[in-house]
Amino acid sequence: MEASSSQLRREPVVILLALSLIWGANMALIKIGGREMGSLFMAGTRSLVASLCLMVWIKCKGVPLFPSRAIAGHGVVVGLMFGGEFSLVYVALEYTLASRLYVLVYTAPFFAALGAHFFLQGDRINPWKAAGLVVAFLGVVVLFGQDIGAMSLRTLPGDLMGLGAGALWGATTVYVKRHLAHKGLPLQTLFYQVFFSAPFLLALSAALERPMVSGFSPASAFSLFFQCIIVAFLSYLVWFELIHRYPVSLLHAFSFFTPVFGVFLSGALILGEPIRLSLILALSLVSIGLILVNRTPKPRPLLDRQKD
C-alpha cells in the first residue's frame, strides 16, 4: 500500500540514489561484457537468469505467475516490447557512446507522456508536461547537432537505436498502464517482461551473432553477474517494492539522476569517454524536462474552484 506522505523519508531517498548509481553504471558493464560476448546474447541471458530468479521469488511469495489467459497474453506483448527495447540498447552500444545513449534512452518519459495523452483516460498533457516535452526535444536536438560531420555520422546508427529504445520503453509504460496496471501486480509485470523477452533475444542472437561468445574473462563474468543479478533481478525487485510503498509520482521525480550518473559514471569514469559541453547541455535539458514532466501540479484551493 502506498504511503500517503507528500515527501519521501531519508531511507527511500538513499535507496533511490543507490538504484540510480547501479543503473548509471550498467551501460559501462554492458560495453565491457560486449568485448567477449554478443550484445543480444548478453541481453537474452540477462532476461533468462532474472526470470528464473523472479520465478523462485514469486513462488515463495505465493503469487500466481499467470492469473488468467488475458493477463498472460498481455504479458507476452510487454515481454516482446521489453525485448525489442533492450535489443536496441545493447546493439546501440556497439555504435555510440554510453554517455550519449543514456541521454537518448531517458527520453522514454516524454514518449510515455505523449502516448498517455492519446491512449489513457485522465492523463492528458498539461502545461508542465508540454514544457518538459519541448525542453527535452531541445536536448535531443543539441545532442544530434554535436559536431556535425564524422562524429555524428559514426554514432548516428547507435543514436537512432537509443531514441528508438526510449520510444519503446515509453510505449511499454503506456501499454502496461492500460492493460495490466489494474489486473496484475507490478511483480508479475516485471516477470512477464524478462520471461517473455528471453527467448526472443536469444533467438535473435542465434540468428545474427557469430560467435555468441568469444571468451569469458573475469571482467566478462562480473559484467554478466552485474547485469543479471544486480540490475535485472535485485534492483528491479527493490524498485517495484518501492512502488508498492510510496507514491509513484515522488519516485519518478528521482529518475533524472540515472542519466546524470550514467554520463559521468559509465561514460567518463569507467569508459573514459569525452564529456563535451554539448553533451552537458543536452543532459541538462533532458533532466530539466524529466523534472517538468514528472511534476505533479498542486491541487487548487476549494475556494478557487468554487469561483469557476
KAHUDA-V612093 format. One record per residue. RES is the residue in one letter. SS is DSSP state (hx for helix, st for strand, lp for the rest). PHI is phi as a letter, one per 30 degrees, with the letter a starting at -180 (NA if undefined). BURIAL is b if it has 16 or more other C-alpha atoms within 10 Angstrom, else e. Layout:
RES/SS/PHI/BURIAL
RES/SS/PHI/BURIAL
This chain:
M/lp/NA/e
E/lp/d/e
A/lp/d/e
S/lp/c/e
S/lp/d/e
S/lp/d/e
Q/lp/b/e
L/lp/d/e
R/lp/d/e
R/hx/d/e
E/hx/e/e
P/hx/d/e
V/hx/d/e
V/hx/d/e
I/hx/d/e
L/hx/d/b
L/hx/d/b
A/hx/d/e
L/hx/d/b
S/hx/d/b
L/hx/d/b
I/hx/d/b
W/hx/d/b
G/hx/d/b
A/hx/c/b
N/hx/d/b
M/hx/d/b
A/hx/d/b
L/hx/d/b
I/hx/d/b
K/hx/d/b
I/hx/d/b
G/hx/d/b
G/lp/d/b
R/lp/d/b
E/lp/b/b
M/st/b/b
G/lp/d/b
S/hx/d/b
L/hx/d/b
F/hx/d/b
M/hx/d/b
A/hx/d/b
G/hx/d/b
T/hx/d/b
R/hx/e/b
S/hx/d/b
L/hx/d/b
V/hx/d/b
A/hx/d/b
S/hx/d/b
L/hx/d/e
C/hx/d/b
L/hx/d/b
M/hx/d/b
V/hx/d/e
W/hx/d/e
I/hx/d/b
K/hx/d/e
C/hx/d/e
K/hx/d/e
G/lp/i/e
V/lp/c/e
P/lp/d/e
L/lp/d/b
F/lp/b/e
P/lp/d/e
S/lp/a/e
R/hx/d/e
A/hx/d/e
I/hx/d/b
A/hx/d/b
G/hx/d/e
H/hx/d/b
G/hx/d/b
V/hx/d/b
V/hx/d/b
V/hx/d/b
G/hx/d/b
L/hx/d/b
M/hx/d/b
F/hx/d/b
G/hx/d/b
G/hx/d/b
E/hx/e/b
F/hx/d/b
S/hx/d/b
L/hx/d/b
V/hx/d/b
Y/hx/d/b
V/hx/d/b
A/hx/e/b
L/lp/d/b
E/lp/d/b
Y/lp/c/b
T/lp/b/b
L/lp/d/b
A/hx/e/b
S/hx/d/b
R/hx/d/b
L/hx/d/b
Y/hx/e/b
V/hx/d/b
L/hx/d/b
V/hx/d/b
Y/lp/d/b
T/lp/d/b
A/hx/e/b
P/hx/e/b
F/hx/d/b
F/hx/d/b
A/hx/d/b
A/hx/d/b
L/hx/d/b
G/hx/d/b
A/hx/d/b
H/hx/e/b
F/hx/c/e
F/hx/c/e
L/lp/c/e
Q/lp/d/e
G/lp/i/e
D/lp/b/e
R/lp/d/b
I/lp/d/b
N/lp/c/e
P/hx/e/e
W/hx/d/b
K/hx/d/b
A/hx/d/b
A/hx/d/b
G/hx/d/b
L/hx/d/b
V/hx/d/e
V/hx/d/b
A/hx/d/b
F/hx/d/b
L/hx/d/b
G/hx/d/b
V/hx/d/b
V/hx/d/e
V/hx/d/b
L/hx/d/b
F/hx/d/b
G/lp/d/e
Q/lp/d/b
D/lp/h/e
I/lp/e/e
G/lp/k/e
A/hx/d/e
M/hx/d/e
S/hx/d/b
L/hx/d/e
R/hx/d/e
T/hx/c/b
L/hx/e/b
P/hx/e/b
G/hx/d/b
D/hx/d/b
L/hx/d/b
M/hx/d/b
G/hx/d/b
L/hx/d/b
G/hx/d/b
A/hx/d/b
G/hx/d/b
A/hx/d/b
L/hx/d/b
W/hx/d/b
G/hx/d/b
A/hx/d/b
T/hx/d/b
T/hx/e/b
V/hx/d/b
Y/hx/d/b
V/hx/d/b
K/hx/d/e
R/hx/d/e
H/hx/c/e
L/lp/b/b
A/lp/e/e
H/lp/c/e
K/lp/c/e
G/lp/b/b
L/lp/d/b
P/hx/e/b
L/hx/d/b
Q/hx/d/b
T/hx/d/b
L/hx/e/b
F/hx/d/b
Y/hx/d/b
Q/hx/d/b
V/hx/d/b
F/hx/d/b
F/hx/d/b
S/hx/d/b
A/hx/e/b
P/hx/d/b
F/hx/d/b
L/hx/d/b
L/hx/d/b
A/hx/d/e
L/hx/d/e
S/hx/d/b
A/hx/d/e
A/hx/d/e
L/hx/c/e
E/lp/c/b
R/lp/b/e
P/lp/d/e
M/lp/d/b
V/st/b/e
S/lp/c/e
G/lp/a/e
F/lp/a/e
S/lp/d/e
P/hx/e/e
A/hx/d/e
S/hx/d/b
A/hx/d/e
F/hx/d/e
S/hx/e/b
L/hx/d/b
F/hx/d/b
F/hx/d/b
Q/hx/d/b
C/hx/d/b
I/hx/c/b
I/hx/d/b
V/hx/d/b
A/hx/d/b
F/hx/c/b
L/hx/d/b
S/hx/d/b
Y/hx/d/b
L/hx/d/b
V/hx/d/e
W/hx/e/b
F/hx/d/e
E/hx/d/e
L/hx/d/b
I/hx/d/b
H/hx/d/b
R/hx/c/e
Y/lp/b/b
P/lp/e/b
V/hx/d/e
S/hx/d/e
L/hx/d/b
L/hx/d/b
H/hx/d/b
A/lp/d/b
F/lp/c/b
S/lp/d/b
F/hx/d/b
F/hx/d/b
T/hx/d/b
P/hx/d/b
V/hx/d/b
F/hx/d/b
G/hx/d/b
V/hx/d/b
F/hx/d/b
L/hx/d/b
S/hx/d/b
G/hx/d/b
A/hx/d/b
L/hx/d/e
I/hx/d/e
L/lp/c/b
G/lp/i/e
E/lp/d/b
P/lp/d/e
I/lp/c/e
R/lp/c/e
L/hx/e/e
S/hx/d/b
L/hx/d/b
I/hx/d/b
L/hx/d/b
A/hx/d/b
L/hx/d/b
S/hx/d/b
L/hx/d/b
V/hx/d/b
S/hx/d/b
I/hx/d/b
G/hx/d/b
L/hx/e/b
I/hx/d/b
L/hx/d/b
V/hx/d/b
N/lp/d/b
R/lp/d/b
T/lp/c/e
P/lp/d/e
K/lp/d/e
P/lp/d/e
R/lp/d/e
P/lp/e/e
L/hx/e/e
L/hx/d/e
D/hx/d/e
R/hx/d/e
Q/hx/d/e
K/hx/d/e
D/lp/d/e
